Amino acid sequence: MEEFIKKVKNYVEKNEKYLINEVRSLLQIPSISGTGEGIKETVSYLTKWIKDKLNGEVNLFNYFKNPIIYAKIKGKNSKKVIFYNMYDVQPVEPLESWESPPFEARIVGDKIIARGAYNTKGALMSCLLGILSYFELENELPFNILLVLEGEEELGSPSMPKFIEEKYEELKDSIMCYFAFPSERIIGKPMIVLGNKGIVFLEIKSKISKYDIHSSFSRGFINPVAVISSLISHLIDPIEGPKIPWLEEKAISPTDEDLQYLNDIKEASPLEEIMEMYGIKYSRIKGDEWYLSVYFKPTVNVDGIYSGYVGLGTKTIIPSEAIARLDFRLVPAIEPKDVIEGLNKIIERLGYKDLVEVKIHDAYTWSKTNPKEKVVEISKEVYKEMGLKPYIIPILPGSAPSYLFTRVLKIPMIATAPGHGGRAHAPNEYITLDTIPKIVMYTSILIKKLSTFQ
């Protein structure tokens, strides 16, 4: 192993400029899932790259909007490991807030600034380059790698369940699923993420009239803004927080095992760093309570409200409709149906059944991998070989379709990689330049370590 690590280090040092340019080339192609901009070009680019560089057998599966790229890269034996990632990104607006064009992938100081740099096209290409490095150093892979690259993660991964169902027999006996992302929120403190909360993202609409109504009649008619506001007030209080007892009573986390990693969470993702990054002035709760609530408890959030007139001058109206978008985050023992059933009961109790319409956009469940899994230990060993101490995160506050691997395929899933980035979904998204060779190296060593998996 020592000799192999020396070879990998030499490889990334010798090829650093090439590796960075390969990542920038992918980042320079737009791939906005919502609008479809650049999706076709990105799929074509990745398909050709995987065929030409990795000799992969590539197929596209298109169920909803953007295809899943599924590639098989053959190794010495019949064992297999899934490498999951996504090639789609969020829109770039507000464009005027970017310090360089979002798809130029400009190098500014020690960073690459681009949409998708951090989340997660930068890591995707770095991971592919890690596979390539192993090929070039060892001539062939020790096992089969199955690439699952989706283009709808930012849309809620609507195609993934059908894909997993269709390819279940091929995927089910895999050693693990590896999702590469730059995990160092604090530089030098990489995280090994073992789970995600589930999500229900929905829209609540209250439409009262065909047209906006003159506000002089407001005493006699229902205001849809008041309906939506009232409903939200029964779900969340700005000071007290979420008011979702029907979900709280079902939650079984944090477990005693979860609490063993509380200090890992606090060190690798400190509250102060999050507040500074987003420019937050006040935190509703503090100390350990903040981490326990954010990481291990269900929650509800208002993403946005739209209604009425807020332009220049005055326009006195009862708006014809009001729309709110909310997301609920789910922890173990809570399923999407629990959210929907509970919300409908509140709507009925308030007498709003005929006044609101609920539309579900995304809904999928939580995921968790046992920290005692052998592949978790292997992932930790890779960091040790690189001189880094990893921090175990039992479950992230965010959501991803990881349940398809852990609860449908019933295999462990690990989301990790060294490197630092930030501003996902925001202007001036970035990764540091050294993230790229570090992910290449991590991926290559991980493949080597997994080659002895029994």
N, C-alpha and C positions, 0 to 999 in steps of 0.2 A: 504493500500500500504506500509506503514511504516513497518508493521509486516512482510510482504512478503520480503521486501528488507533485513531485518535483517536475515531472513531464508536463502536467497540467499548468503549473505556475509558469513554466517557460513558454508554453503555448500561448497563454493569454497575454504575457508580456510582449512576446514577439508579434502577436497579431492584434494588439489593442486597437490600433487605428482602423483596421479592417472591421473588427467587431462593432465598433462605434458607428462606422459608416453603414453597416448592414442594418443596424437598428434604426438609424436616421432615415434610411431608404423606405422602410415600412411606415414610419411615422409621417412621412411626407405624402402618403396616400390617404385622403379622407376616407372614413368608414363610419358615417353617422347612421346608426340603425333606424332612427325615427324617420329620417327623410330619404334614406337610401343612397345619399351622396357618397360615391366612391366605393360602395359595397362590391359591385361587380369587379372593379379594378383590383381591390384588395384580395378578393377570393382568387382571382386569376394569378396575382403575384405570389400568394402563399402556396397555391397549388403547384405552380411551376417550381418554386424554390424547394419545396419538399420533395418533389420528384427528382429534380436535378441534383440537389445537394445531399439528400438523405436516401435516395433511391426508394422513396416511399410509394406504396400503392394507394392512390388517393381517390376517394369517392365523395360526391356532394349529396347531401340529403336536405331537401327543401320541403318543409311541411307548412310553413306559415308565411314568412316574408323573406328572410335572409338565410342562405344555406349553412348547414353545419358541415365543416370540412372534417372528414374522417379519413385518417391515414394509418396504414399499417406499415411499420418499419421492422423488418425481420431480423431476428437475432439467432444465436447459436442454438438455444433450446426453446421449448414450447411455453415457458413461463411468460407472463405478460404484465406490463405496468401501464396504466392509463395516465397520459399527460393531458390534463384539461386546461383550457384557457379560452379567452374570447378576443375576437378581432374588432368588435364594434365599439364605438365611442359615443359620448354625449354630444349634443350641439355645442357650438363654440360661443354663443352669445353670452354677455355683451362683447362684441368684437372690439369696441374701442378701448376695452380694459386690458387687452393683450399688449405686452411690450414688444412682441414680435409676432408675425403672422402665425396662427395656430397650427398650420400644416407646413411650415418652413422647417421645423425641427432645428431651429438655430441654436448654436452653442453660445451660451452666455456665461462667462466665467467657468465654473466647474459644473454647469448644469446644461441639459438639453431641455428647451422649452417647447412643448407641443401638446396638442390634445391627444390623449392616449399614452403619453410618455410614462405616466405612473399607473394608469388604470386602463388596460394593462398591456398594451401593444409593445411597450418597451421590454417588459418581462417576457412576453410571449416570444419575441424574436431572440432575446438573450437565451431563453430556454432551448429554442431550436438550435442556436449556435453551440450550446452546451452539448447537445446530442452530436452535432457535427464534430466538435472537438474530440469526443470519445471515438468516433469513427476514424478520425485522422490519426489518433494516437494508438488505437488498438485494432484497427482494420474492420472489426465487426462488433455489433452489440452482443452482450451476453444473454439477452432475452428480447422478446418482442415488445416494441413500444407502440401503443395505440393512441394516436393523437385525436383528441376530440376538441375541435376549435369552433365555438359557436359565434354567431353574428347577431344574436338577439338578447344578450344578457341585459342590456340596458332597457329592454322592452319587457323584462320579466321571464325570459327564457321559455317562451311558449312552445318551441319545437322540441326542447330537450326531453320531456316525458315520453313523447312518441318515439324519439330516436332510441332512448334507453330500452323501451319496450321492444322495438324492432331488432335491436342488436344485443338483447339481453344474454343470449347464449354465448356470444363471442366475448362479452365483457365481464360476465359474472365471476369468473375464477381468477381475476387479476389480483396480483399481490397487494396493490394499493392504487390510489389515485393521487397524483401530484399536481398541485396548482401553484405555479410560480408567481410570486408578486414581491416587490421590494418591501420587506417587512420591518425595516429599521425606522420606526417613527422617531426614535432617539438614535442618532448615529452610533453604531457600535453595539446596539442592543437588539439583535434580530428576534423576531417572534416566530414560534411554531404554532399556528392557529389550527385548532382541532374541531371547530364547530362554528355554526352560524345560527342566528335567530331566523325563524320563519317570518313570513310577511303576508299581510293582507292589505293591498293598496286599492282604495275604492273612491268613488265619486258619489257625493250626495247632492241631488238637485231638487230644488223647490221652485216649481213654475206655477204662478198664480193667475197670470193673465196673458193674453196674446200680445198686448202692447203695454209699455210703461204707462202708469196711471198718474194723473195730476195729484200732487201730494195733498191738496186740500180735501181729498176724499179719504185720507189715511185713517180717520177714526172708524170708518165703516168697512174697511177691507183688511185682509191679512197681508202683512209685509213679509216676503220670502226671506229677506235678510234676517229678520227677527226669528223666523222659523229655524234657519240654519244656525244662527248664533245661539239660540236656546238649546238646540240639540248638542252643539259642541260644548256648551257649558255643563252639560250632564255627563260629558266624557272626560273633560280635562279642566283643571283649575290652574291658573298661572302661578299661584303660590304653592298650593297643596300638591299639584301634579296630577297624574292620571287618576280617573275615578272609574276604574274597571274591576270592581270586586268579583264579578263573575269569571274573570280570567285569573285574578290574583289567587283565588282560592284553589284553582286547579294546578298552579305552578308548583313544581317540586324542586326547583333550584333556588339558591345554590345548595349543592350537596356538600357533604364533608370533604369529598375529594376535590370539588371545585375550590373550596376555601383554602386548600393546600397551595393553590397557585395565585392567591389574591396578591401577594407581594410581587409576583412576576408581572401581573397586570399593571400594578401601580408603578413599577420601575420602567417597564417598556413603553407604557402609554400614559404618562402622567397627566392629570387634569390640567395642570398649569400650562403644559405645552399645547394642549388642545385649545384652551382659551386664548392663548397668544396667537396661535395659527389662524383662528377665525375672528380674532378681534372681539372676543366676548367680554363684556364688562362684569356681568354678575352670573353666579352659579346658584341655581335653586337649592341645591344641597351640596354638602362638602364632606371631606374626609372619606372614610371607608364606606359610608352610606352611599356616596356618589357612585363608587365602583360597583358595589353590590346591586344597586338599582339599575344602573345603565347596562351592566353585563349580564345580569342573571334574572331580571324581572321583566314581565311583559309591559308593553307601553303602547300609548296612542299619541299620534302627532298630527297637527294640522299643517299640511303642506302649502295650502293656499286657498284663498276665498276670492271669488269674482262676482261682482254685481254692481248695478247702478251706474252712476255718473260721478267721476272724480276729476273731470277736465277743468279747463279754465272757465271762469265765470260761474254763474249759478244755473242749476237745472233742478227744480223741485219735483221729485217724482216718487211714486212707489214703484220700485223696479219690477219688471215682469217676472224675473227669475233671479235666483241666487244659486251659486255652485260652490261647493267646498270639496277639496281632495284631502283625504286622510290616509295615514298608514298606521297599521297595528303591527308590532313586532312580537313574535311568539317564541316562548321558551319551552323546554321539554314538558310534556303532558298537555300542552295546549295545541289544538289543531285549528286550521282555518275555519272549519264549520262552527267552532265554539265562538269565534269572533262574530260571525255573521248572524248566528242565532241570537246571541246576546244583544247585538245592535238592533235587530228587528224587534226584540222585546221592549227595548227602551223607546223606540219609535212608536210602538203601539201604546205603551203606557202613557206617553206624553200626548196621545191623540193626534199624532202627525202622520198616521198611516196613509191618508189620502192626500197629504201635502208634500211628501217627499218621495223621490225615486232613488234607489241605491243601485249603482252599477259597479260590479267588481272588475277591476282591471288585472291585478295580479294576485295570486294566492298560492303559496306553497309553504311547506312545513319546515321545521327546524332540523338541524343536523348536528351530530356529535360523534367524535371518535374517542375511544378509550385511550387515555394517556399512557396506559401500560402496554399498548400494542408494540410489537417488536419493531415495526417500521418507524415508530416515534423515536425509539432509542437509536435507530440507525440515522435518522435525520439529525438527532442531537450529536451523534458521533461525527457527522460531516462538518458541523460547525466547529467542533473541537479540533479537527484536522486543519481548519482555516484560522484557528486562534481566536474564535469567538464563543461567547457564552450565550446560548439561546434561552428565551423566556417562553414558557408554556402558557398559551391562552386557551382555556377550555372551550370558550364560545365567544364569538364576536358580537357586538351589538348590531352589526349590519347583517344583511341577508344575501344569500346566493343559493343556487339550486343544488347545493352539496348533498342534500337528502337523497338525491337520485343515486348517488354512489354509496352513501353510508346506510341508507334505510331500504333502498330498492335492490341494489346490487349486493348490499351487505359486505362492503369492503371498507377498510380504513381510508380516510382521506386526510391529506396534510397540505395546508396552504402555507407556504414559506419561501423564502429566498433571502439572501443578504442584499443590502442596498437600501438607498433612501430616496424618497420622492415625496411629492405632496400636491395639494390643490386639485384633487380629483373633482371633476365636474365643474371646476371654476376656471376663470382666466389664469394664464401663466402656470398651467400645470407643468410639472417638471420631474425629471430624475437626475441624480448626480451622475457624472460621467463614469465614476468608478463602480457604479451599480452594474454596469453591463459586464465587464470582465468577472466581477464577483459572482453574478448569477451563472455565467458560463462555467466557472470553476465549480460552484456548488452543484450544478446539475451533473457535470461530468463525474465528480466524486460520488455523488449519490448513486449514479448508475453503477459505478464500480462496487460500492458497498452492497447494493442490492443484488449483485451478481452471486453472492454467497448465501442469499436468503434461503432458508429451509422451511 
